[in-house]
């Protein structure tokens, strides 16, 4: 197996690894009604000490030429704690992977299950505002290269919504470049355009929620530094997601996402040789615990 693939899969498997000016994307849409004057509003709100936990079920498919395909089913518990709120009303949200179980199948060699991972109990903190714009980030330990179980480019729970209130059944465009420390070290960047649309509001897990959906196209990258060499991973991705936000408590209640990543891996010792692969991920993140000042919710 080529050494570049080995390096990438090692990080990924121990981790279980004019662009937008004219976006034309087919969004699976179950809400085709006309735009109305009714306003649908989205926002986050946290206080210091707020604690949330999410149960995340994910399914991965990883393919590289001339190597066995890898399939993974992951179950993760993600904890998010609001460490502080600054004078601008920005929230500092500390992400910690508390546990993971991975069932991994490699073509031709069978299936293994493991529940240990170097990203467990590592922390990453992001600073966001009430509509998800990111302003700063930090990681607890930046000295070691460790990717999350879903790799450097998986979909993240908090992303810029841009608009606080929009008309029912309307759509809007978000263009951003962001960094995703919650996906591991070194921190990946993502330059993207996303087309958002409102969807029908309904109760989710007993919470009255406003929902939105998006289709996103992105270019991302991360550099893996090794002794005397650097491996760069570049990704072009297309993704789709649906997010439900509690109207009352202003937190994500459920997030569905699917993403197709087309990978290119280049090592600076032989920059003319480009290895290509694909990584597909489908995930469902469900709120299972919410501790706020006047709320103590635990999903049965």
C-alpha positions as MATLAB code, in Angstrom:
seq = 'XXXXXXXXXXXXXXXXXXXXXXXXXXXXXXXXXXXXXXXXXXXXXXXXXXXXXXXXXXXXXXXXXXXXXXXXXXXXXXXXXXXXXXXXXXXXXXXXXXXXXXXXXXXXXXXXXXXXXXXXXXXXXXXXXXXXXXXXXXXXXXXXXXXXXXXXXXXXXXXXXXXXXXXXXXXXXXXXXXXXXXXXXXXXXXXXXXXXXXXXXXXXXXXXXXXXXXXXXXXXXXXXXXXXXXXXXXXXXXXXXXXXXXXXXXXXXXXXXXXXXXXXXXXXXXXXXXXXXXXXXXXXXXXXXXXXXXXXXXXX';
ca = [
       0.000    0.000    0.000;
       1.392    3.448   -0.907;
       2.995    5.223    2.056;
       0.805    8.346    1.575;
      -2.341    6.254    1.851;
      -0.898    4.497    4.887;
      -0.220    7.842    6.572;
      -3.681    9.169    5.788;
      -5.526    6.005    6.740;
      -3.479    5.702    9.926;
      -4.648    9.140   11.083;
      -8.177    8.445    9.872;
      -8.482    4.947   11.277;
      -7.011    5.782   14.666;
      -9.507    8.545   14.355;
     -11.887    5.522   14.035;
      -9.353   11.128    8.224;
     -15.279   32.422   -8.446;
     -16.086   29.103   -6.368;
     -19.606   29.827   -5.112;
     -20.940   32.819   -7.032;
     -23.296   30.663   -9.116;
     -24.360   27.696   -7.023;
     -26.773   25.294   -8.681;
     -27.651   22.486   -6.316;
     -30.499   20.021   -6.194;
     -31.883   20.139   -2.642;
     -34.137   17.257   -1.574;
     -37.174   19.304   -0.609;
     -40.337   18.150    1.138;
     -41.602   21.729    1.565;
     -42.398   23.247   -1.796;
     -44.891   25.873   -0.671;
     -44.668   29.509   -1.806;
     -42.722   32.145    0.087;
     -44.992   33.813    2.657;
     -44.778   36.862    4.916;
     -44.501   34.664    8.022;
     -41.084   35.016    9.665;
     -39.138   31.955   10.767;
     -36.393   32.804   13.269;
     -33.259   30.895   14.191;
     -30.813   31.661   16.993;
     -28.583   30.083   19.617;
     -28.440   31.109   23.259;
     -26.200   29.772   26.015;
     -25.215   30.730   29.542;
     -22.016   29.870   31.377;
     -22.156   26.270   32.574;
     -24.807   25.073   30.109;
     -24.105   21.431   29.259;
     -25.371   19.476   26.257;
     -24.764   15.902   25.176;
     -25.460   14.409   21.767;
     -25.639   10.803   20.641;
     -24.248   10.592   17.127;
     -24.721    7.630   14.790;
     -22.531    7.770   11.678;
     -21.765    5.548    8.722;
     -18.531    5.895    6.708;
     -17.358    4.530    3.372;
     -13.675    5.078    2.509;
     -12.225    4.093   -0.863;
      -8.762    4.439   -2.426;
      -7.541    2.833   -5.665;
      -5.813   -0.528   -5.255;
      -6.633   -0.720   -1.527;
      -9.467   -2.535    0.269;
     -12.598   -0.476    0.918;
     -13.275    0.449    4.545;
     -16.779    0.662    6.032;
     -17.438    1.999    9.528;
     -20.465    2.321   11.785;
     -19.786    4.762   14.639;
     -21.666    5.595   17.835;
     -20.320    8.650   19.659;
     -21.247   10.721   22.692;
     -20.312   14.369   22.256;
     -20.398   16.770   25.217;
     -20.595   20.535   24.745;
     -20.159   22.962   27.658;
     -20.496   26.739   27.495;
     -17.398   27.957   29.336;
     -18.240   31.655   29.134;
     -20.145   34.419   27.367;
     -18.264   37.616   26.541;
     -19.433   41.229   26.459;
     -20.403   40.880   22.778;
     -22.736   38.003   23.596;
     -20.444   35.435   21.976;
     -20.490   31.904   23.360;
     -17.365   29.837   24.050;
     -18.396   26.225   23.490;
     -16.020   23.464   24.579;
     -16.420   20.217   22.620;
     -15.329   16.893   24.126;
     -15.770   13.424   22.691;
     -16.773   11.345   25.743;
     -17.023    7.902   24.177;
     -17.070    6.091   20.855;
     -17.807    2.594   19.571;
     -16.641    1.790   16.054;
     -17.546   -1.283   14.044;
     -15.084   -1.351   11.161;
     -15.188   -3.647    8.149;
     -12.292   -3.880    5.705;
     -12.942   -5.692    2.444;
     -11.323   -9.104    2.562;
     -10.269   -9.040    6.226;
     -13.528   -8.999    8.192;
     -15.005   -6.810   10.934;
     -13.562   -5.522   14.180;
     -15.191   -3.481   16.954;
     -13.319   -1.127   19.267;
     -14.213    1.479   21.867;
     -10.926    3.299   22.384;
      -9.745    6.354   20.506;
      -7.048    9.025   21.052;
      -9.554   11.850   20.448;
     -11.631   10.817   23.500;
     -11.482   13.524   26.203;
      -9.492   15.874   23.960;
     -11.055   19.357   23.912;
     -11.713   21.949   21.214;
     -13.389   25.281   21.924;
     -15.107   27.545   19.388;
     -16.367   31.103   19.820;
     -19.687   31.699   18.046;
     -22.485   34.261   18.053;
     -26.247   33.742   18.117;
     -26.404   32.745   14.432;
     -23.351   30.488   14.432;
     -20.675   32.794   13.016;
     -17.227   31.709   14.210;
     -14.701   34.174   15.647;
     -11.955   32.159   17.348;
     -10.981   28.664   18.361;
      -8.499   26.774   20.489;
      -7.555   23.166   21.177;
      -6.507   21.658   24.475;
      -3.311   20.034   23.167;
      -1.937   21.023   19.777;
       1.322   19.093   19.993;
       0.061   15.790   18.565;
      -1.716   15.040   15.293;
      -5.018   13.382   16.192;
      -8.128   13.449   14.032;
     -11.673   12.879   15.231;
     -13.314    9.515   14.451;
     -14.956   11.040   11.371;
     -11.762   12.652   10.114;
     -10.796   16.268    9.476;
     -13.633   17.146    7.101;
     -16.847   15.704    8.565;
     -19.893   17.960    9.008;
     -19.964   20.041   12.199;
     -22.910   20.735   14.492;
     -22.476   24.524   14.667;
     -22.191   26.497   11.439;
     -23.122   30.036   10.312;
     -26.825   30.462    9.600;
     -26.265   34.153    8.728;
     -29.923   35.194    8.890;
     -31.763   35.499   12.204;
     -35.273   35.706   10.702;
     -36.332   34.783    7.165;
     -39.641   34.472    5.365;
     -41.284   31.065    5.382;
     -40.183   28.861    2.441;
     -37.478   31.338    1.438;
     -33.838   30.503    0.723;
     -30.571   32.334    1.239;
     -26.882   31.949    0.486;
     -24.000   31.740    2.969;
     -20.354   32.012    1.859;
     -17.628   31.509    4.443;
     -14.162   30.245    5.244;
     -14.071   28.509    8.620;
     -11.775   26.319   10.705;
     -12.960   23.141   12.429;
     -10.909   22.363   15.554;
     -13.624   19.974   16.760;
     -12.566   17.650   13.917;
      -9.024   17.185   15.189;
      -5.431   18.362   15.026;
      -4.025   19.777   12.805;
      -7.070   21.991   12.320;
      -8.689   21.824    8.886;
     -10.038   24.807    6.967;
     -13.175   24.887    4.821;
     -14.011   27.453    2.118;
     -17.639   26.945    1.137;
     -20.918   28.191   -0.207;
     -24.204   26.881    1.172;
     -27.760   27.375   -0.013;
     -30.156   27.394    2.963;
     -33.929   27.018    3.023;
     -36.567   27.027    5.732;
     -38.514   23.817    6.327;
     -41.647   22.995    8.300;
     -41.554   23.468   12.061;
     -42.615   20.595   14.304;
     -41.974   18.959   17.659;
     -38.712   17.012   17.928;
     -38.080   14.947   21.092;
     -40.765   17.019   22.791;
     -39.174   20.334   21.744;
     -40.965   22.743   19.420;
     -38.333   23.410   16.777;
     -37.716   25.591   13.758;
     -35.903   23.680   11.046;
     -33.701   24.514    8.107;
     -31.898   22.573    5.440;
     -28.841   23.296    3.345;
     -26.887   22.113    0.344;
     -23.200   22.957    0.459;
     -20.232   22.768   -1.860;
     -16.766   23.261   -0.386;
     -13.014   23.167   -0.822;
     -11.139   22.102    2.305;
      -7.635   21.179    3.324;
      -5.233   20.210    6.081;
      -1.451   19.772    6.293;
       0.033   16.797    8.149;
       3.583   17.574    9.255;
       6.024   14.708    9.724;
       9.771   14.607   10.315;
      11.313   16.210    7.262;
       8.160   16.093    5.153;
       4.635   17.448    4.771;
       1.544   15.674    3.460;
      -1.281   17.923    2.261;
      -4.855   16.686    1.915;
      -7.230   18.660   -0.297;
     -10.946   17.937   -0.462;
     -13.799   18.949   -2.722;
     -17.094   18.058   -1.066;
     -20.832   18.221   -1.542;
     -23.110   17.909    1.456;
     -26.716   18.155    2.543;
     -28.081   18.664    6.026;
     -31.177   19.327    8.134;
     -31.016   21.082   11.491;
     -33.743   21.448   14.146;
     -33.276   24.236   16.733;
     -35.431   24.501   19.848;
     -37.553   27.657   19.753;
     -37.565   27.911   23.539;
     -34.080   26.797   24.579;
     -32.169   27.941   21.464;
     -30.034   24.800   21.100;
     -29.702   22.196   18.329;
     -32.036   19.274   18.999;
     -31.343   17.135   15.932;
     -28.906   17.346   13.018;
     -28.848   15.082    9.972;
     -26.016   15.370    7.468;
     -24.578   13.524    4.535;
     -21.318   14.453    2.828;
     -19.320   13.165   -0.145;
     -15.618   14.046   -0.021;
     -13.257   13.697   -2.962;
      -9.730   13.549   -1.552;
      -6.389   14.423   -3.085;
      -3.223   13.603   -1.136;
       0.129   15.176   -2.019;
       3.499   14.764   -0.303;
       6.104   17.495   -0.772;
       8.819   14.915   -1.490;
       6.987   13.977   -4.715;
       4.491   16.773   -5.488;
       3.785   15.488   -8.984;
       2.183   12.327   -7.608;
      -1.404   12.883   -6.488;
      -3.368   10.115   -4.783;
      -7.131   10.265   -4.966;
      -9.873    8.715   -2.841;
     -13.399    9.188   -1.558;
     -14.954    9.392    1.896;
     -18.739    9.326    2.326;
     -20.341   10.012    5.725;
     -23.967    9.980    6.844;
     -24.690   11.137   10.416;
     -27.556   11.710   12.819;
     -26.862   13.751   15.971;
     -29.603   13.738   18.643;
     -29.731   15.803   21.832;
     -29.795   13.416   24.796;
     -28.991   15.746   27.690;
     -29.553   19.454   28.333;
     -28.631   21.184   31.566;
     -29.449   24.877   31.591;
     -30.282   27.199   34.487;
     -33.936   26.129   34.617;
     -33.837   22.979   32.484;
     -32.661   19.434   33.150;
     -33.553   17.264   30.159;
     -32.335   13.692   29.771;
     -33.602   11.619   26.861;
     -34.949    8.257   28.067;
];
